[in-house]
Amino acid sequence: MYLYRFLVKTKEKEIPVIIAAENDLKAFEQVDVELEKFYLKVLDIEDVTLYEKKKIRKSAGFVIDESDVTLCT
């Protein structure tokens, strides 16, 4: 099992998404599932970027610094 950190870019903003999945394909598919569950409307997604992938062992995590995320203008 792996822990993935994605950045989803829309016209309005960039959204960090964290996914736990068995492989890359399932992780990308789960990004769509999680976005559909979180937002009431369908997002106009421009890009989905995989930033980090870590093997889950006894512990794993990511630091998300909002100042590191460049907002779309």
FIZA-175847 format. One record per atom (N, C-alpha, C, CB): residue in three letters; chain; atom name; x, y, z. Coordinates in nm, 4 decimals. Glycine has a CB too. Layout:
BEGIN
+------+-----+------+----------+----------+----------+
: type : mol : atom :       xx :       yy :       zz :
+------+-----+------+----------+----------+----------+
:  Ala :   A :   CA :        X :        Y :        Z :
...
+------+-----+------+----------+----------+----------+
//
This chain:
BEGIN
+------+-----+------+----------+----------+----------+
: type : mol : atom :       xx :       yy :       zz :
+------+-----+------+----------+----------+----------+
:  Met :   A :    N :   0.0851 :  -0.1171 :   0.0000 :
:  Met :   A :   CA :   0.0000 :   0.0000 :   0.0000 :
:  Met :   A :    C :   0.0897 :   0.1235 :   0.0000 :
:  Met :   A :   CB :  -0.0968 :  -0.0003 :   0.1225 :
:  Tyr :   A :    N :   0.0454 :   0.2260 :  -0.0725 :
:  Tyr :   A :   CA :   0.1213 :   0.3499 :  -0.0851 :
:  Tyr :   A :    C :   0.0353 :   0.4691 :  -0.0446 :
:  Tyr :   A :   CB :   0.1730 :   0.3675 :  -0.2289 :
:  Leu :   A :    N :   0.1021 :   0.5755 :  -0.0031 :
:  Leu :   A :   CA :   0.0372 :   0.7022 :   0.0276 :
:  Leu :   A :    C :   0.0801 :   0.8016 :  -0.0794 :
:  Leu :   A :   CB :   0.0740 :   0.7533 :   0.1723 :
:  Tyr :   A :    N :  -0.0182 :   0.8641 :  -0.1444 :
:  Tyr :   A :   CA :   0.0071 :   0.9551 :  -0.2563 :
:  Tyr :   A :    C :  -0.0344 :   1.0968 :  -0.2200 :
:  Tyr :   A :   CB :  -0.0676 :   0.9085 :  -0.3823 :
:  Arg :   A :    N :   0.0427 :   1.1947 :  -0.2681 :
:  Arg :   A :   CA :   0.0043 :   1.3355 :  -0.2543 :
:  Arg :   A :    C :  -0.0104 :   1.3938 :  -0.3943 :
:  Arg :   A :   CB :   0.1099 :   1.4164 :  -0.1698 :
:  Phe :   A :    N :  -0.1318 :   1.4353 :  -0.4258 :
:  Phe :   A :   CA :  -0.1639 :   1.4950 :  -0.5547 :
:  Phe :   A :    C :  -0.1940 :   1.6433 :  -0.5392 :
:  Phe :   A :   CB :  -0.2826 :   1.4233 :  -0.6190 :
:  Leu :   A :    N :  -0.1811 :   1.7177 :  -0.6478 :
:  Leu :   A :   CA :  -0.2300 :   1.8546 :  -0.6550 :
:  Leu :   A :    C :  -0.3222 :   1.8613 :  -0.7758 :
:  Leu :   A :   CB :  -0.1119 :   1.9592 :  -0.6654 :
:  Val :   A :    N :  -0.4480 :   1.8946 :  -0.7499 :
:  Val :   A :   CA :  -0.5499 :   1.9029 :  -0.8546 :
:  Val :   A :    C :  -0.5690 :   2.0500 :  -0.8884 :
:  Val :   A :   CB :  -0.6855 :   1.8365 :  -0.8095 :
:  Lys :   A :    N :  -0.5519 :   2.0841 :  -1.0159 :
:  Lys :   A :   CA :  -0.5626 :   2.2228 :  -1.0602 :
:  Lys :   A :    C :  -0.6954 :   2.2429 :  -1.1333 :
:  Lys :   A :   CB :  -0.4431 :   2.2610 :  -1.1520 :
:  Thr :   A :    N :  -0.7714 :   2.3440 :  -1.0884 :
:  Thr :   A :   CA :  -0.8923 :   2.3863 :  -1.1583 :
:  Thr :   A :    C :  -0.8708 :   2.5299 :  -1.2031 :
:  Thr :   A :   CB :  -1.0202 :   2.3730 :  -1.0674 :
:  Lys :   A :    N :  -0.9689 :   2.5886 :  -1.2694 :
:  Lys :   A :   CA :  -0.9558 :   2.7288 :  -1.3105 :
:  Lys :   A :    C :  -0.9538 :   2.8220 :  -1.1902 :
:  Lys :   A :   CB :  -1.0700 :   2.7677 :  -1.4043 :
:  Glu :   A :    N :  -1.0220 :   2.7818 :  -1.0814 :
:  Glu :   A :   CA :  -1.0348 :   2.8679 :  -0.9645 :
:  Glu :   A :    C :  -0.9256 :   2.8493 :  -0.8601 :
:  Glu :   A :   CB :  -1.1662 :   2.8445 :  -0.9010 :
:  Lys :   A :    N :  -0.8755 :   2.7245 :  -0.8441 :
:  Lys :   A :   CA :  -0.7824 :   2.6992 :  -0.7354 :
:  Lys :   A :    C :  -0.7056 :   2.5694 :  -0.7567 :
:  Lys :   A :   CB :  -0.8563 :   2.6948 :  -0.6029 :
:  Glu :   A :    N :  -0.6122 :   2.5448 :  -0.6639 :
:  Glu :   A :   CA :  -0.5381 :   2.4199 :  -0.6606 :
:  Glu :   A :    C :  -0.5727 :   2.3486 :  -0.5301 :
:  Glu :   A :   CB :  -0.3836 :   2.4444 :  -0.6733 :
:  Ile :   A :    N :  -0.5996 :   2.2197 :  -0.5395 :
:  Ile :   A :   CA :  -0.6499 :   2.1425 :  -0.4270 :
:  Ile :   A :    C :  -0.5541 :   2.0278 :  -0.3962 :
:  Ile :   A :   CB :  -0.7916 :   2.0888 :  -0.4563 :
:  Pro :   A :    N :  -0.4959 :   2.0248 :  -0.2758 :
:  Pro :   A :   CA :  -0.4135 :   1.9099 :  -0.2389 :
:  Pro :   A :    C :  -0.5039 :   1.7909 :  -0.2050 :
:  Pro :   A :   CB :  -0.3206 :   1.9446 :  -0.1187 :
:  Val :   A :    N :  -0.4678 :   1.6720 :  -0.2530 :
:  Val :   A :   CA :  -0.5459 :   1.5505 :  -0.2281 :
:  Val :   A :    C :  -0.4486 :   1.4408 :  -0.1848 :
:  Val :   A :   CB :  -0.6281 :   1.5070 :  -0.3560 :
:  Ile :   A :    N :  -0.4808 :   1.3749 :  -0.0726 :
:  Ile :   A :   CA :  -0.3994 :   1.2657 :  -0.0204 :
:  Ile :   A :    C :  -0.4787 :   1.1364 :  -0.0382 :
:  Ile :   A :   CB :  -0.3609 :   1.2893 :   0.1306 :
:  Ile :   A :    N :  -0.4146 :   1.0341 :  -0.0952 :
:  Ile :   A :   CA :  -0.4808 :   0.9071 :  -0.1262 :
:  Ile :   A :    C :  -0.3947 :   0.7917 :  -0.0775 :
:  Ile :   A :   CB :  -0.5080 :   0.8941 :  -0.2785 :
:  Ala :   A :    N :  -0.4582 :   0.6894 :  -0.0216 :
:  Ala :   A :   CA :  -0.3917 :   0.5627 :   0.0081 :
:  Ala :   A :    C :  -0.4441 :   0.4606 :  -0.0924 :
:  Ala :   A :   CB :  -0.4175 :   0.5160 :   0.1576 :
:  Ala :   A :    N :  -0.3523 :   0.3934 :  -0.1642 :
:  Ala :   A :   CA :  -0.3940 :   0.2983 :  -0.2680 :
:  Ala :   A :    C :  -0.2848 :   0.1948 :  -0.2902 :
:  Ala :   A :   CB :  -0.4264 :   0.3717 :  -0.4006 :
:  Glu :   A :    N :  -0.3228 :   0.0855 :  -0.3581 :
:  Glu :   A :   CA :  -0.2302 :  -0.0246 :  -0.3853 :
:  Glu :   A :    C :  -0.1353 :   0.0044 :  -0.5010 :
:  Glu :   A :   CB :  -0.3078 :  -0.1501 :  -0.4148 :
:  Asn :   A :    N :  -0.1793 :   0.0887 :  -0.5972 :
:  Asn :   A :   CA :  -0.0938 :   0.1201 :  -0.7121 :
:  Asn :   A :    C :  -0.1316 :   0.2562 :  -0.7701 :
:  Asn :   A :   CB :  -0.1053 :   0.0102 :  -0.8206 :
:  Asp :   A :    N :  -0.0528 :   0.3018 :  -0.8676 :
:  Asp :   A :   CA :  -0.0724 :   0.4351 :  -0.9246 :
:  Asp :   A :    C :  -0.2087 :   0.4504 :  -0.9919 :
:  Asp :   A :   CB :   0.0374 :   0.4650 :  -1.0247 :
:  Leu :   A :    N :  -0.2514 :   0.3501 :  -1.0682 :
:  Leu :   A :   CA :  -0.3794 :   0.3583 :  -1.1382 :
:  Leu :   A :    C :  -0.4949 :   0.3745 :  -1.0402 :
:  Leu :   A :   CB :  -0.4010 :   0.2339 :  -1.2244 :
:  Lys :   A :    N :  -0.4955 :   0.2938 :  -0.9353 :
:  Lys :   A :   CA :  -0.6022 :   0.3038 :  -0.8358 :
:  Lys :   A :    C :  -0.5977 :   0.4379 :  -0.7631 :
:  Lys :   A :   CB :  -0.5917 :   0.1891 :  -0.7349 :
:  Ala :   A :    N :  -0.4791 :   0.4908 :  -0.7420 :
:  Ala :   A :   CA :  -0.4655 :   0.6203 :  -0.6752 :
:  Ala :   A :    C :  -0.5262 :   0.7323 :  -0.7595 :
:  Ala :   A :   CB :  -0.3177 :   0.6502 :  -0.6464 :
:  Phe :   A :    N :  -0.4942 :   0.7342 :  -0.8888 :
:  Phe :   A :   CA :  -0.5514 :   0.8376 :  -0.9765 :
:  Phe :   A :    C :  -0.7032 :   0.8241 :  -0.9851 :
:  Phe :   A :   CB :  -0.4898 :   0.8290 :  -1.1176 :
:  Glu :   A :    N :  -0.7537 :   0.7018 :  -0.9914 :
:  Glu :   A :   CA :  -0.8988 :   0.6804 :  -0.9940 :
:  Glu :   A :    C :  -0.9632 :   0.7294 :  -0.8645 :
:  Glu :   A :   CB :  -0.9309 :   0.5314 :  -1.0161 :
:  Gln :   A :    N :  -0.8966 :   0.7078 :  -0.7529 :
:  Gln :   A :   CA :  -0.9517 :   0.7478 :  -0.6235 :
:  Gln :   A :    C :  -0.9542 :   0.8990 :  -0.6071 :
:  Gln :   A :   CB :  -0.8715 :   0.6854 :  -0.5110 :
:  Val :   A :    N :  -0.8649 :   0.9712 :  -0.6733 :
:  Val :   A :   CA :  -0.8686 :   1.1176 :  -0.6704 :
:  Val :   A :    C :  -1.0056 :   1.1649 :  -0.7203 :
:  Val :   A :   CB :  -0.7532 :   1.1787 :  -0.7578 :
:  Asp :   A :    N :  -1.0512 :   1.1115 :  -0.8320 :
:  Asp :   A :   CA :  -1.1823 :   1.1492 :  -0.8856 :
:  Asp :   A :    C :  -1.2940 :   1.1163 :  -0.7877 :
:  Asp :   A :   CB :  -1.2077 :   1.0786 :  -1.0186 :
:  Val :   A :    N :  -1.2876 :   0.9994 :  -0.7267 :
:  Val :   A :   CA :  -1.3904 :   0.9573 :  -0.6311 :
:  Val :   A :    C :  -1.3967 :   1.0537 :  -0.5129 :
:  Val :   A :   CB :  -1.3627 :   0.8139 :  -0.5815 :
:  Glu :   A :    N :  -1.2817 :   1.0874 :  -0.4573 :
:  Glu :   A :   CA :  -1.2783 :   1.1760 :  -0.3407 :
:  Glu :   A :    C :  -1.3259 :   1.3168 :  -0.3742 :
:  Glu :   A :   CB :  -1.1376 :   1.1819 :  -0.2837 :
:  Leu :   A :    N :  -1.2907 :   1.3674 :  -0.4916 :
:  Leu :   A :   CA :  -1.3373 :   1.5006 :  -0.5321 :
:  Leu :   A :    C :  -1.4891 :   1.5012 :  -0.5492 :
:  Leu :   A :   CB :  -1.2686 :   1.5447 :  -0.6636 :
:  Glu :   A :    N :  -1.5449 :   1.3957 :  -0.6085 :
:  Glu :   A :   CA :  -1.6903 :   1.3867 :  -0.6261 :
:  Glu :   A :    C :  -1.7616 :   1.3809 :  -0.4912 :
:  Glu :   A :   CB :  -1.7267 :   1.2631 :  -0.7102 :
:  Lys :   A :    N :  -1.7032 :   1.3133 :  -0.3931 :
:  Lys :   A :   CA :  -1.7649 :   1.3044 :  -0.2608 :
:  Lys :   A :    C :  -1.7559 :   1.4372 :  -0.1852 :
:  Lys :   A :   CB :  -1.6984 :   1.1935 :  -0.1793 :
:  Phe :   A :    N :  -1.6482 :   1.5119 :  -0.2051 :
:  Phe :   A :   CA :  -1.6244 :   1.6342 :  -0.1287 :
:  Phe :   A :    C :  -1.7015 :   1.7542 :  -0.1826 :
:  Phe :   A :   CB :  -1.4773 :   1.6655 :  -0.1278 :
:  Tyr :   A :    N :  -1.7070 :   1.7692 :  -0.3150 :
:  Tyr :   A :   CA :  -1.7700 :   1.8854 :  -0.3779 :
:  Tyr :   A :    C :  -1.9083 :   1.8487 :  -0.4304 :
:  Tyr :   A :   CB :  -1.6820 :   1.9399 :  -0.4924 :
:  Leu :   A :    N :  -2.0021 :   1.9393 :  -0.4154 :
:  Leu :   A :   CA :  -2.1391 :   1.9154 :  -0.4609 :
:  Leu :   A :    C :  -2.1526 :   1.9276 :  -0.6121 :
:  Leu :   A :   CB :  -2.2340 :   2.0123 :  -0.3933 :
:  Lys :   A :    N :  -2.0669 :   2.0077 :  -0.6737 :
:  Lys :   A :   CA :  -2.0716 :   2.0239 :  -0.8193 :
:  Lys :   A :    C :  -1.9506 :   1.9559 :  -0.8837 :
:  Lys :   A :   CB :  -2.0760 :   2.1742 :  -0.8576 :
:  Val :   A :    N :  -1.9622 :   1.9256 :  -1.0096 :
:  Val :   A :   CA :  -1.8514 :   1.8652 :  -1.0838 :
:  Val :   A :    C :  -1.7488 :   1.9747 :  -1.1121 :
:  Val :   A :   CB :  -1.9013 :   1.7977 :  -1.2174 :
:  Leu :   A :    N :  -1.6250 :   1.9479 :  -1.0776 :
:  Leu :   A :   CA :  -1.5176 :   2.0454 :  -1.0997 :
:  Leu :   A :    C :  -1.4652 :   2.0370 :  -1.2422 :
:  Leu :   A :   CB :  -1.4030 :   2.0230 :  -1.0003 :
:  Asp :   A :    N :  -1.4255 :   2.1508 :  -1.2943 :
:  Asp :   A :   CA :  -1.3602 :   2.1560 :  -1.4249 :
:  Asp :   A :    C :  -1.2099 :   2.1414 :  -1.4005 :
:  Asp :   A :   CB :  -1.3939 :   2.2906 :  -1.5022 :
:  Ile :   A :    N :  -1.1635 :   2.0173 :  -1.3975 :
:  Ile :   A :   CA :  -1.0240 :   1.9876 :  -1.3646 :
:  Ile :   A :    C :  -0.9356 :   2.0096 :  -1.4862 :
:  Ile :   A :   CB :  -1.0095 :   1.8429 :  -1.3133 :
:  Glu :   A :    N :  -0.8322 :   2.0902 :  -1.4678 :
:  Glu :   A :   CA :  -0.7363 :   2.1163 :  -1.5751 :
:  Glu :   A :    C :  -0.6191 :   2.0189 :  -1.5709 :
:  Glu :   A :   CB :  -0.6849 :   2.2595 :  -1.5659 :
:  Asp :   A :    N :  -0.5774 :   1.9803 :  -1.4485 :
:  Asp :   A :   CA :  -0.4583 :   1.8973 :  -1.4366 :
:  Asp :   A :    C :  -0.4570 :   1.8272 :  -1.3010 :
:  Asp :   A :   CB :  -0.3306 :   1.9822 :  -1.4551 :
:  Val :   A :    N :  -0.4062 :   1.7042 :  -1.2991 :
:  Val :   A :   CA :  -0.3831 :   1.6303 :  -1.1750 :
:  Val :   A :    C :  -0.2360 :   1.5899 :  -1.1755 :
:  Val :   A :   CB :  -0.4790 :   1.5037 :  -1.1621 :
:  Thr :   A :    N :  -0.1620 :   1.6379 :  -1.0751 :
:  Thr :   A :   CA :  -0.0186 :   1.6120 :  -1.0681 :
:  Thr :   A :    C :   0.0125 :   1.5285 :  -0.9446 :
:  Thr :   A :   CB :   0.0611 :   1.7443 :  -1.0658 :
:  Leu :   A :    N :   0.0872 :   1.4220 :  -0.9636 :
:  Leu :   A :   CA :   0.1359 :   1.3411 :  -0.8524 :
:  Leu :   A :    C :   0.2664 :   1.4038 :  -0.8037 :
:  Leu :   A :   CB :   0.1565 :   1.1905 :  -0.8947 :
:  Tyr :   A :    N :   0.2683 :   1.4478 :  -0.6766 :
:  Tyr :   A :   CA :   0.3870 :   1.5124 :  -0.6217 :
:  Tyr :   A :    C :   0.4736 :   1.4172 :  -0.5404 :
:  Tyr :   A :   CB :   0.3464 :   1.6290 :  -0.5359 :
:  Glu :   A :    N :   0.4113 :   1.3276 :  -0.4643 :
:  Glu :   A :   CA :   0.4888 :   1.2361 :  -0.3812 :
:  Glu :   A :    C :   0.4192 :   1.1017 :  -0.3714 :
:  Glu :   A :   CB :   0.5107 :   1.2950 :  -0.2416 :
:  Lys :   A :    N :   0.4988 :   0.9981 :  -0.3531 :
:  Lys :   A :   CA :   0.4489 :   0.8629 :  -0.3330 :
:  Lys :   A :    C :   0.5389 :   0.7979 :  -0.2286 :
:  Lys :   A :   CB :   0.4466 :   0.7804 :  -0.4677 :
:  Lys :   A :    N :   0.4755 :   0.7456 :  -0.1213 :
:  Lys :   A :   CA :   0.5519 :   0.6826 :  -0.0136 :
:  Lys :   A :    C :   0.4927 :   0.5466 :   0.0195 :
:  Lys :   A :   CB :   0.5541 :   0.7722 :   0.1120 :
:  Lys :   A :    N :   0.5777 :   0.4515 :   0.0439 :
:  Lys :   A :   CA :   0.5347 :   0.3202 :   0.0904 :
:  Lys :   A :    C :   0.4844 :   0.3352 :   0.2332 :
:  Lys :   A :   CB :   0.6509 :   0.2154 :   0.0819 :
:  Ile :   A :    N :   0.3655 :   0.2801 :   0.2611 :
:  Ile :   A :   CA :   0.3116 :   0.2857 :   0.3964 :
:  Ile :   A :    C :   0.3709 :   0.1691 :   0.4756 :
:  Ile :   A :   CB :   0.1544 :   0.2802 :   0.3958 :
:  Arg :   A :    N :   0.4377 :   0.2019 :   0.5812 :
:  Arg :   A :   CA :   0.4942 :   0.1020 :   0.6715 :
:  Arg :   A :    C :   0.4282 :   0.1229 :   0.8078 :
:  Arg :   A :   CB :   0.6523 :   0.1135 :   0.6807 :
:  Lys :   A :    N :   0.5036 :   0.1329 :   0.9130 :
:  Lys :   A :   CA :   0.4436 :   0.1588 :   1.0443 :
:  Lys :   A :    C :   0.3837 :   0.2981 :   1.0518 :
:  Lys :   A :   CB :   0.5473 :   0.1414 :   1.1545 :
:  Ser :   A :    N :   0.4428 :   0.3917 :   0.9787 :
:  Ser :   A :   CA :   0.3896 :   0.5277 :   0.9761 :
:  Ser :   A :    C :   0.4362 :   0.5970 :   0.8487 :
:  Ser :   A :   CB :   0.4340 :   0.6076 :   1.1019 :
:  Ala :   A :    N :   0.3530 :   0.6881 :   0.8003 :
:  Ala :   A :   CA :   0.3865 :   0.7669 :   0.6825 :
:  Ala :   A :    C :   0.3003 :   0.8925 :   0.6857 :
:  Ala :   A :   CB :   0.3645 :   0.6852 :   0.5498 :
:  Gly :   A :    N :   0.3468 :   0.9982 :   0.6240 :
:  Gly :   A :   CA :   0.2683 :   1.1213 :   0.6219 :
:  Gly :   A :    C :   0.3274 :   1.2232 :   0.5281 :
:  Gly :   A :   CB :   0.2578 :   1.1797 :   0.7605 :
:  Phe :   A :    N :   0.2530 :   1.3306 :   0.5103 :
:  Phe :   A :   CA :   0.2951 :   1.4426 :   0.4272 :
:  Phe :   A :    C :   0.2729 :   1.5714 :   0.5038 :
:  Phe :   A :   CB :   0.2187 :   1.4446 :   0.2925 :
:  Val :   A :    N :   0.3569 :   1.6699 :   0.4793 :
:  Val :   A :   CA :   0.3353 :   1.8045 :   0.5295 :
:  Val :   A :    C :   0.2797 :   1.8856 :   0.4139 :
:  Val :   A :   CB :   0.4675 :   1.8680 :   0.5870 :
:  Ile :   A :    N :   0.1662 :   1.9516 :   0.4374 :
:  Ile :   A :   CA :   0.1071 :   2.0375 :   0.3352 :
:  Ile :   A :    C :   0.1162 :   2.1801 :   0.3852 :
:  Ile :   A :   CB :  -0.0414 :   1.9973 :   0.3038 :
:  Asp :   A :    N :   0.2015 :   2.2589 :   0.3220 :
:  Asp :   A :   CA :   0.2208 :   2.3992 :   0.3569 :
:  Asp :   A :    C :   0.1459 :   2.4813 :   0.2542 :
:  Asp :   A :   CB :   0.3728 :   2.4383 :   0.3618 :
:  Glu :   A :    N :   0.0376 :   2.5464 :   0.2965 :
:  Glu :   A :   CA :  -0.0475 :   2.6210 :   0.2026 :
:  Glu :   A :    C :   0.0292 :   2.7331 :   0.1327 :
:  Glu :   A :   CB :  -0.1682 :   2.6794 :   0.2759 :
:  Ser :   A :    N :   0.1359 :   2.7845 :   0.1947 :
:  Ser :   A :   CA :   0.2138 :   2.8885 :   0.1270 :
:  Ser :   A :    C :   0.2931 :   2.8304 :   0.0106 :
:  Ser :   A :   CB :   0.3085 :   2.9574 :   0.2259 :
:  Asp :   A :    N :   0.3086 :   2.6961 :   0.0079 :
:  Asp :   A :   CA :   0.3806 :   2.6276 :  -0.0996 :
:  Asp :   A :    C :   0.2905 :   2.6068 :  -0.2210 :
:  Asp :   A :   CB :   0.4347 :   2.4926 :  -0.0502 :
:  Val :   A :    N :   0.1589 :   2.6141 :  -0.2027 :
:  Val :   A :   CA :   0.0635 :   2.5910 :  -0.3109 :
:  Val :   A :    C :   0.0390 :   2.7237 :  -0.3825 :
:  Val :   A :   CB :  -0.0707 :   2.5304 :  -0.2567 :
:  Thr :   A :    N :   0.0717 :   2.7292 :  -0.5105 :
:  Thr :   A :   CA :   0.0511 :   2.8498 :  -0.5897 :
:  Thr :   A :    C :  -0.0934 :   2.8522 :  -0.6383 :
:  Thr :   A :   CB :   0.1506 :   2.8561 :  -0.7095 :
:  Leu :   A :    N :  -0.1656 :   2.9584 :  -0.6029 :
:  Leu :   A :   CA :  -0.3042 :   2.9700 :  -0.6459 :
:  Leu :   A :    C :  -0.3122 :   3.0164 :  -0.7908 :
:  Leu :   A :   CB :  -0.3804 :   3.0666 :  -0.5551 :
:  Cys :   A :    N :  -0.4140 :   2.9686 :  -0.8604 :
:  Cys :   A :   CA :  -0.4354 :   3.0090 :  -0.9994 :
:  Cys :   A :    C :  -0.4869 :   3.1524 :  -1.0025 :
:  Cys :   A :   CB :  -0.5352 :   2.9131 :  -1.0709 :
:  Thr :   A :    N :  -0.4393 :   3.2298 :  -1.0975 :
:  Thr :   A :   CA :  -0.4901 :   3.3669 :  -1.1123 :
:  Thr :   A :    C :  -0.5405 :   3.3889 :  -1.2510 :
:  Thr :   A :   CB :  -0.3827 :   3.4695 :  -1.0796 :
+------+-----+------+----------+----------+----------+
//
